[in-house]
Amino acid sequence: MLKLKNKNNGHRQRLREKFLARGLESLNDDEVLELLLTLGTPRKGLKEPARELLKTFGSFSAVLESAPEELTQVDGIGPQNSFAIHFIHSVARRYLAQRLKNKNYLHSSNEVADYLNHSMRSLKREVFKVILLDASFSIIDTKTLFEGTLAANTIYPREFIKLLLEHHTAAVVIAHNHPSGNIEPSRADRKLTRNLFLACTIMNIQLLDHLIIGAKNKPYSFADHGLMAEIKKECENIL
């Protein structure tokens, strides 16, 4: 038993030294997971549980995005291990969100997409987020306005505008996820966007885009697909 313990400790120490010397790129996905799992059980051999996680969920990102109760179904993964994975994923999510603050949205759209994908694509229910911008399109903050089943009447323009005014917002980007993975906008998505665009126009705030997050790497952009231009024209006719 002592020999096995020393062997595990030596292996983990080699992985740590490899990371410190050459960075995360020098480690395979199973090695990264193995080191993460040691945060929960530092004295246990975790090479095989790490490999089993990858085999079960299919990819490193899928492991991080899995719920703690799903992780513990894998042999060798207990509550402490699943906590370590869930915690580090949440830390990464907060880091990506805070990294966006004060950056120009138009110059950082790829980083915004990374953050939204990381924080939303694995969610089992719909979440509506708001990216608040100042007059120079610098990102003030990102806020979650709603969680649940999204429909055109579930986001109240009054609450939406109240949030924007509280943060002295000059422009805004909205985003929500489709747990089904299909990122094509529904009729309700279009109606909601039009309602919020109207509310923003009246308050002299620019609604720049609506992003839909699914299982794919790139969000669906209303602006890129010409839908924002169509909605703007509709609203001009209404007003």
C-alpha positions as CSV (number, residue, x, y, z in Angstrom):
1,M,0.0,0.0,0.0
2,L,2.8,2.4,0.9
3,K,4.6,1.5,-2.4
4,L,1.4,2.3,-4.4
5,K,0.9,5.6,-2.5
6,N,4.5,6.7,-3.2
7,K,4.0,5.7,-6.9
8,N,0.8,7.9,-7.1
9,N,2.5,10.8,-5.4
10,G,5.5,10.6,-7.7
11,H,3.3,10.4,-10.8
12,R,1.3,13.5,-9.7
13,Q,4.4,15.4,-8.9
14,R,5.8,14.7,-12.4
15,L,2.5,16.0,-13.9
16,R,2.8,19.2,-11.8
17,E,6.4,19.7,-12.8
18,K,5.5,19.2,-16.4
19,F,2.8,21.8,-16.2
20,L,5.0,24.3,-14.4
21,A,7.8,23.8,-16.9
22,R,5.8,23.8,-20.2
23,G,2.3,24.9,-19.4
24,L,-1.1,23.3,-19.8
25,E,-0.5,22.6,-23.5
26,S,2.0,19.9,-22.4
27,L,-0.7,17.9,-20.7
28,N,-3.2,15.6,-22.3
29,D,-6.9,16.0,-21.4
30,D,-6.8,12.9,-19.1
31,E,-3.7,14.3,-17.3
32,V,-5.4,17.7,-16.7
33,L,-8.5,15.9,-15.4
34,E,-6.3,13.7,-13.2
35,L,-4.7,16.8,-11.6
36,L,-8.1,18.4,-11.1
37,L,-9.4,15.2,-9.4
38,T,-6.5,15.3,-6.9
39,L,-8.0,18.5,-5.5
40,G,-10.8,16.4,-4.1
41,T,-8.8,13.2,-3.2
42,P,-5.1,14.1,-3.1
43,R,-3.9,10.6,-1.9
44,K,-5.7,8.4,-4.4
45,G,-4.6,7.1,-7.8
46,L,-6.9,8.9,-10.3
47,K,-5.5,8.0,-13.7
48,E,-8.2,5.5,-14.6
49,P,-11.1,7.6,-13.2
50,A,-9.9,10.5,-15.4
51,R,-9.8,8.3,-18.5
52,E,-13.2,6.9,-17.6
53,L,-14.6,10.4,-17.4
54,L,-13.4,11.2,-20.9
55,K,-14.7,7.9,-22.2
56,T,-18.2,8.5,-20.6
57,F,-18.7,12.1,-21.6
58,G,-16.8,12.2,-24.8
59,S,-14.6,15.3,-24.4
60,F,-12.8,17.4,-21.8
61,S,-15.3,20.3,-22.2
62,A,-18.3,17.9,-21.8
63,V,-16.8,16.6,-18.5
64,L,-16.5,20.2,-17.1
65,E,-20.0,21.0,-18.2
66,S,-21.6,17.9,-16.6
67,A,-23.7,18.2,-13.5
68,P,-22.1,16.9,-10.2
69,E,-24.7,14.1,-10.0
70,E,-23.8,12.9,-13.5
71,L,-20.0,12.9,-12.6
72,T,-20.5,10.7,-9.6
73,Q,-22.1,8.0,-11.7
74,V,-18.6,7.3,-13.1
75,D,-16.5,4.6,-11.3
76,G,-13.9,6.2,-9.0
77,I,-15.6,9.6,-8.9
78,G,-17.0,10.7,-5.6
79,P,-18.7,13.9,-4.3
80,Q,-15.3,15.6,-3.5
81,N,-14.0,14.9,-7.1
82,S,-17.2,16.1,-8.7
83,F,-17.1,19.2,-6.5
84,A,-13.5,20.0,-7.7
85,I,-14.5,19.8,-11.3
86,H,-17.7,21.8,-10.8
87,F,-15.8,24.4,-8.8
88,I,-13.0,24.9,-11.4
89,H,-15.6,25.2,-14.2
90,S,-17.4,27.9,-12.2
91,V,-14.1,29.7,-11.6
92,A,-13.3,29.7,-15.3
93,R,-16.8,31.1,-16.0
94,R,-16.3,34.0,-13.6
95,Y,-12.8,34.7,-15.0
96,L,-14.2,34.9,-18.6
97,A,-17.0,37.2,-17.5
98,Q,-14.7,39.6,-15.6
99,R,-12.1,39.6,-18.4
100,L,-14.7,41.2,-20.6
101,K,-15.3,44.3,-18.5
102,N,-14.1,47.6,-20.0
103,K,-13.3,45.9,-23.3
104,N,-14.8,47.2,-26.6
105,Y,-17.6,44.8,-27.6
106,L,-17.0,45.2,-31.3
107,H,-13.3,44.3,-30.9
108,S,-13.9,41.5,-28.4
109,S,-16.9,39.7,-30.0
110,N,-15.0,36.4,-30.1
111,E,-14.2,36.7,-26.3
112,V,-17.9,37.4,-25.7
113,A,-18.8,34.3,-27.7
114,D,-16.3,32.2,-25.7
115,Y,-17.8,33.4,-22.5
116,L,-21.4,32.8,-23.6
117,N,-20.6,29.3,-24.9
118,H,-18.7,28.4,-21.8
119,S,-21.4,29.6,-19.4
120,M,-24.6,28.7,-21.3
121,R,-24.4,25.9,-23.9
122,S,-24.6,23.1,-21.3
123,L,-27.5,24.5,-19.3
124,K,-30.6,22.3,-19.1
125,R,-33.0,25.3,-19.0
126,E,-33.1,28.6,-20.8
127,V,-31.2,31.6,-19.5
128,F,-31.5,35.2,-20.7
129,K,-28.3,37.3,-20.4
130,V,-27.8,41.0,-21.0
131,I,-24.4,42.5,-22.1
132,L,-24.4,46.1,-21.0
133,L,-22.3,48.6,-23.0
134,D,-21.5,52.3,-22.6
135,A,-21.5,55.0,-25.4
136,S,-18.1,53.8,-26.7
137,F,-19.4,50.2,-26.8
138,S,-17.1,49.2,-23.9
139,I,-18.6,46.4,-21.8
140,I,-19.9,47.6,-18.5
141,D,-21.1,44.2,-17.2
142,T,-23.0,41.0,-18.0
143,K,-26.2,40.2,-16.1
144,T,-28.7,37.3,-16.0
145,L,-32.2,38.7,-16.3
146,F,-34.2,35.5,-16.5
147,E,-34.0,31.7,-16.0
148,G,-36.7,29.3,-17.1
149,T,-38.8,28.7,-20.3
150,L,-38.3,31.7,-22.5
151,A,-41.2,33.1,-24.5
152,A,-42.0,36.5,-25.9
153,N,-44.0,37.5,-22.8
154,T,-41.5,36.2,-20.2
155,I,-39.1,39.1,-20.4
156,Y,-40.9,42.3,-19.3
157,P,-39.6,45.4,-21.2
158,R,-40.1,47.4,-18.0
159,E,-37.7,45.2,-16.0
160,F,-35.3,45.1,-19.0
161,I,-35.2,48.9,-19.4
162,K,-34.9,49.3,-15.6
163,L,-31.7,47.2,-15.6
164,L,-30.2,49.2,-18.5
165,L,-30.9,52.6,-16.9
166,E,-29.5,51.4,-13.5
167,H,-26.2,50.8,-15.3
168,H,-26.3,53.9,-17.5
169,T,-26.3,51.7,-20.5
170,A,-26.1,53.3,-24.0
171,A,-26.1,50.0,-26.0
172,V,-26.9,46.4,-25.3
173,V,-26.5,42.9,-26.6
174,I,-28.9,40.2,-25.5
175,A,-28.3,36.4,-25.5
176,H,-30.1,33.3,-24.5
177,N,-29.5,29.5,-24.9
178,H,-31.5,26.8,-26.6
179,P,-31.0,23.6,-24.5
180,S,-32.2,21.5,-27.5
181,G,-29.0,22.5,-29.4
182,N,-30.9,24.0,-32.3
183,I,-29.8,27.6,-32.6
184,E,-32.3,28.7,-35.3
185,P,-34.5,31.6,-33.8
186,S,-38.1,30.7,-33.1
187,R,-41.1,33.0,-33.8
188,A,-41.1,33.8,-30.1
189,D,-37.4,34.8,-30.3
190,R,-38.1,37.2,-33.1
191,K,-41.1,38.7,-31.3
192,L,-39.2,39.1,-28.1
193,T,-36.3,40.9,-30.0
194,R,-38.7,43.2,-31.7
195,N,-40.4,44.1,-28.4
196,L,-37.1,44.8,-26.7
197,F,-35.8,46.7,-29.7
198,L,-38.9,49.0,-29.5
199,A,-38.4,49.6,-25.8
200,C,-34.7,50.4,-26.4
201,T,-35.5,52.8,-29.2
202,I,-38.0,54.7,-27.2
203,M,-35.3,55.1,-24.4
204,N,-32.6,56.0,-27.0
205,I,-30.6,52.9,-26.3
206,Q,-29.2,50.8,-29.1
207,L,-30.0,47.0,-29.2
208,L,-27.1,45.8,-31.3
209,D,-27.7,42.0,-31.5
210,H,-29.4,39.0,-30.1
211,L,-27.3,35.9,-29.8
212,I,-28.6,32.3,-29.4
213,I,-26.3,29.8,-27.8
214,G,-26.6,26.1,-28.6
215,A,-24.2,23.1,-28.7
216,K,-22.3,24.5,-31.6
217,N,-19.2,26.5,-31.1
218,K,-20.5,29.7,-32.6
219,P,-23.6,31.5,-31.4
220,Y,-26.4,32.4,-33.9
221,S,-26.3,36.2,-34.4
222,F,-29.4,38.1,-35.4
223,A,-27.2,40.9,-36.7
224,D,-25.0,38.6,-38.9
225,H,-28.1,37.0,-40.4
226,G,-29.8,40.3,-41.2
227,L,-32.6,39.9,-38.7
228,M,-31.7,43.0,-36.7
229,A,-32.0,45.1,-39.9
230,E,-35.4,43.6,-40.5
231,I,-36.5,44.3,-37.0
232,K,-35.2,47.8,-37.1
233,K,-37.3,48.4,-40.3
234,E,-40.4,46.9,-38.6
235,C,-40.0,49.2,-35.6
236,E,-39.5,52.3,-37.7
237,N,-42.8,51.5,-39.4
238,I,-44.5,51.0,-36.1
239,L,-43.1,54.2,-34.6
